[in-house]
Amino acid sequence: MKVLVIGSGGREHALVWKIRQSKKVEKVFCAPGNGGISQIAKCVNVRADNIKGLVDFATRNKIGLTVVGPEQPLALGIVDEFQRRKLKIFGPEKKAAQLESSKVFAKEFMQQYHIPTAPFKIFDNQAEAIGFCKSVEFPVVVKVDGLAAGKGVMIVHNFQEAETAIEAVFDEQRFGTAGSRIVIESCLVGQEVSVMALTDGKSIIPLLPSQDHKQAFEGDSGPNTGGMGAFCPAGFITDELMEQVVEQIFQPTVAGLRNENIPYRGVIYAGIMLTKVGPKVLEYNCRFGDPETQVVLPLLKTDLLDVFKAVIDRRLSNFRALDWRPGAAACVIMASEGYPGHYESGRKIIGLQNVRNEGCYIFHSGTRRDGKQWLTDGGRVLGVMGSGDNLQAALKKSYSLVDRIKFPGAMYRRDIGFRVLGDKRK
């Protein structure tokens, strides 16, 4: 089978890497891909949001399966278009993708189907939103409605911060049309966990839980990013808690979508806060997480292609469970100086040939080749993954490799896993 992966980041590199391990794969393409992906797949110069170009490419090249990495093509309806052309594609349709593309839709959906989440209010007016914040108990969370590459969530600790955040959305239009509406919700407290699950619209199989590190700087400080590192499994999630997550979140979500006549096939990701009164949904994503994918897939033994086909063909019930490797995986993101704000690209990377350790892999997020040189080409540049018998061993491998990779202005967090390991991290 020929497979096409859509996207250009570390998540797509991990998907290509895992799909290539299947004996059923003849060739893997990636559109548009990146420098690292080009080493293991054929990169195609078609943007991820060019739906017509992608459909035409898949048709011409007799692609047997397309896997969508990022959220934007899902929100644009790529799955609907592929299905209209009788092409097999892994991911939810446009209506279902609203769970991620609209925070307002997701919050109202959760409220209607009694899925646990934080209390919230919706605003499309700056003055009303600021007025509401005069009477709230801080901290609260301000979220823009539309897609904002993981940067549209702002935790504010007092009225002045709230006013500044709301003005940035409405007055300065920092998020463009994504900020035409906002959600203001109570700030949940507890351990945060990412749980991705596969569903064919009826059956649900959760993947191993992982923990992302969203803030740019150590100690979970600084602005929100697309993710600065992750580890898997999140060992603080017990089997009992996972059952709760499936029964109280995933099952009513999939049943609610069915009730709304919205078919959902693909991966559904719930960002969850484990509060004192149980798990609550922070947000939905309708695709694999980044960098969570870079730590979950290295532990998966089951052929990923078989699972994707079962989801698309609505026969996921054939899988009672997935097969997992023991141990843990950790990923440290190396980013460009200034990320998630302004940063410069085109900086020379050295040390990428240093991957000689078993259980290590470098997933490229923003790189390109210039002759024999590697150059930075994005905010998040590399995801350095290590796996081992436990989280400490996995992190030791990751950081050992990070220390041997250099580019001007490289920034990364040295405390991945700190909420679990504390002083035992090193």
N, C-alpha and C positions, 0 to 999 in steps of 0.2 A: 504494500500500500504506500502511496505517496501522501505525505502529511504536510499541511501548511500551518505554521504558527504565526499569529498576528501580534506584532508589538516589537519593542526595541530595548527592553530593559532587562534587569537581572532576573525577574520572574520568568520572562520569555526564554532567557538563556537556560534557566533551570528546567523549564518545560521541554525545550529542545533536547537537552542533555538526557532527560529521563525517557522521552519518547524514543530516542535513538537506541536505547537499550532493548527495545522490543524486537524480537526476531521477525515480527510481521511487517516491519517497516522497510520499504525499499529505498526511499529518499525523503529527506526533510528539507522543506523550504521555510524561510522566515521573512516576513515583510513588515517593516523594512530591515529588522535585525540591527546588529551593531558589530564592532570589530571582533569581540570575543565570540559571538555567535557564528561569525563567518568562518571560524576554524572548524566547526562541526556541522554546519548546515549551509545550504545555498541561500544567500541573502538576495532578496528581490527588492528593487527600488520602487516600491509602492507604499505610500503612507498608510498608517493604520486607520485613518479616517476617510480614505478614498474607497468607499464601498463599491462603486462600479468597477474601479480598477482591480480590486481584490476578487470580485465575482468573476470578472473576465479572465483573470489569471487562473483561478481555480478551474474554470471550465476548459480553457485551452490546454492546461497541463494535466487534466484528468486527476485532480486531487481527490483522494478517497475520503479524507477527513480534514477539516479545518478546526483549529483550536484558537479561541479568542483570548488574548492575554489581558489587555487594558479595558477600562470601563467605557471610554468614549465611543468606540465602534458599536458596543452593545446598546448604548443610549441612542445611537443614530439608526439602529434597526438593522444591523448587518445580518443577524440571524434570520430575521423575516425575509430578507432579500435572498439569502442563500437557499432557504427552504423553498421559496417561490421558484427558484431555478433547479430544484431537486438535488441540491448539493448538501452533503452531510456536514454539520457544523456543531461544535460543542459550545453551548452557552445559551442563556435565556433570551427570549424574544424581547422586543422593545418595551412592551407593556410591563413585563415582569422586571425589566432592568430599572424601572422607576424606583424600586426599593433602594437603589443606590443613587440614581441620577436626581432624585428629589427627596430631600430630608423631610419636607412637608408631607409628601405622599406616604413615606415610611412611618412617620410618627402617627399620622391619622389611621393608617392601616393597623399599627400595633394597638392603638387605643380601641379600634373597632373589634379586634379579635382577642383582646385581653392578653396580649403578650407583654410581659413585664418590662417596663422602661421608665425613664425619669419623667415626672410631671413637666408639662411644656406649654408654651404659648407661641402663636404664629403671628408675625407682623410683616406688612408690606409698606409701613410708614415709619419714617425715622423718628418723628416727634412722639408717636404713640409708644414705640419701643423704648425710647429714653424715659418717657413718663412711667412706664411699667417698672423700669429698673429702680425708680425711687422708693418702691415699696417691697423689693425682694430681699430675701436673705442670701447674702453672698457667702461663698463664690457661686456664680452661675456660669453656664456655657452658652456662648453665642455661636450659632452655626448658620452658614449660608445654605440656601436651599439646594443649589445646583452643584455640579462637579467642580472641584477646586484642587485636584491633585493632592488631596490629603492635607491641604493648608487652610481650609475654610472653617476650622474649628478653633475658637478662642475661649480659653478659660479666663474669666475676669474676676478679680478679688474685691473690687469696690466700685462705687458708682462712677468715679472718674474713668477707670479702665473700661467699664461698660460703655460709657458715652463715647470714648475714643474708638472702641471697636465698632460700635454701631455707625458712627460717622464715617469710618473707613469703608464700610459696606455701602451705605446709601449716598453719602455726600461725595466721597472720593472715588466711589465705584471701583474699588481696588479689585473686586472679583467679577467685574462686568455683569453680564446678565445672570450669572449664577447667584448674584446677591440681590435679585429683585424681591425676594422674600427671605426672612430669617426665622429661625427657631431659637427661642430662649428657653433653656431648660435647667432644672436643678442639677447641681454638680454631684454625681454619685461618688461614693468613697469605697475603696476596697482594692483587691488585686484585679488588674485588667488581664483578660485573656482573649486570644483569637481562636475561634473554632470554625473551621471550614467543614462543610458536609456536602456530599454528592447526593443529588436527587434526580429522579426521572419524572417527578411530578407526583409520585406516590410513595415509593420506597425512599428511605433516607439512610445513608451510611456516613457517620461522622469520621473525619480524619483525626489524627493525633492533635491535641491542643498545643498551641504555641503561645509565646509572649513576645510582642513587638515593643520597641522603644521609640516612641514617636518624637519626643523632644530632641532638639538639636544637641543639647549639651548634657554633661554628666549630672546625675542626681535628678533626672527628668526636669531640667530647667531649659529656658529658652523657647523659641518659637516651635510650633508644630512643623514636622517635615513629613515626607512620604514614608519615613521609617529609617532609623539609624542602626538597627540590628535586631536580631531575634534569636530565640532558642526553642528547641522542641525535644522532648515533650515538656509541657508545663506541669511539672510533677506535683504541684500543689492542688491540681484538679483530681479528686478521687473518682472512682468508678461511679459512686453514688451521685456526685455532682454532675458528671457527664450525662447520667440518666436524666437528671433534672433538666439539663440544658436541652436534651433531645425532646423530652416530653412537654416542657413548658415553653420552649422557643421554636425549635425546628418543626415539630409536628403541627402546631397551630399555624405556623407561617405557611407551610406548604398546603395545609387544608384550607386556610383562608384564601390563598391564591386560587386554588381549585374552585372555591365557592364564588370567586369573582370572575370565573371563566378565564383565568390567566394561566396558561400552561407554563410550567417552569421545569426546564431540563438544563442541568449544568451543575456548577458549584455555587453554593450559597454560603456566605461568610458572615458570621455574626461577631462583632466586637462586643465583648461582654464584660461587665463589671460584677465581680463576686461580692455583693454587699452583705451586710449582716442579716438581711431578710431574704437572701437568695440571689440567683443570677438575674441580671437585668441587661437588656440590649442597649448598647451605646449607639451602634449604627449597623446597617447592613452593607455588605458589598456583594456584587453579583458576579464575582470572578475570583480567581486565586489572589491571595494577598502578596504584597511585596514589601518586606523581605521574608514573610512567613513561608512562602513556597520554597525558598532556598534552604530551609531547614526541615520542612516536612517531607518533601520528595526524596531526599537522600536516605530517609529511614524506611521508605516504602519498598517492599519486595514484590508485591503484586504488579503484573504488567499493566502500566498505566493506559496503554492503548485498549486493552480488553475492557477496562472500567469505562473509558470514554464511550466506546461502542455500546456497552450495556445501557448507559444513560441515554444515549441518542435513540436507541431502539426500544426504550421503555421496558427493559428486562433486568433492571438493577437488582430485583429480588433474587436473581440467580446467585448473587454474591451474599453469603451470610455475613462475611466479615472480610476485611483486607488483611494481608499478611505484612507484618512489620518487623524490621530488624531491631534487636535490643540496643540499648545505649541511648545516646543523645547527639544532637547536632546543634551547632551555634554558628551564627553569621554576623560578622562585623562589617558595617558599611563604611567604606572610605569615600569621603565626599570632597568636593571642591571648596576651597576657602570662600566664605561668604554665604554658602548654601544654608537655608532655603531662600535667601535674598539674592542679590546680584553676585555673580561669580564669573570668572574668566575660564574659557576653554582653550584647548590647544597646548596644554602643558605636558611636557615629556614624562612618561611613566617608565621607571626602571624596576627590575626585580620580578617581573611576571614569570620568568623562567624558574623561579624558586620553588614551584610546586613539585616537591618530590616526596612529600610525606603521604603515606597511605591514609585515606580518610579525609583528605583535603581537596578543595576545589575552589577556583576563583570564578565567580559568576560576574560577567561584565554588565554594568548598567549604563554607563556613558563613556564609551571609548571609541576610537577609530584608528585605523592603520594609516601611516604615512610612510610608504616604502617599508623599511624594516623597523621603523619606530612606532611605539604605541603612544597615543596622545589622549588627554582627557577631552570629553565631548558631552559633558552634562553636569548636573548638580551632584547627583549620586554617581560615583564613578565605578566602584568595584564592590562586590559582596564577597568577603573572604570567609568561606565555610570550612569548619573543621568538625569531624565527628569522632566520638570516643565512647568509652564504657560508661561515662557519666558526664554531667554538664561541665564539671571542672576540667576534665580531660579534653572535652571538645573545645572549650574556650582557650585552653593552653595552646592547642594546635592553631586555632584561628589567630590569636595574638602573636604567636611566634612567626607566622607567615606575614601578618600585617607589618611587623617590625622590619621585614626585609623588602617591602615594597615602598618605593619613594616616588613622589611627584611634588613640585613646589606648591605649598599651601595645603597639603593634604590634611584633612581633619577627620577625626573619628572619636567615638566614645570609648573610654577604657573601662566602662563599668557595666557592660552588657551582663545581664543576669543578677545585678546587685540586689534587686528586691527579693530574690530567693536565697542567694548565697551570702549576702552581707560580706563580712570579713573573710569568709572562706573562699572568695572568688578566685584568689590566686594561690 
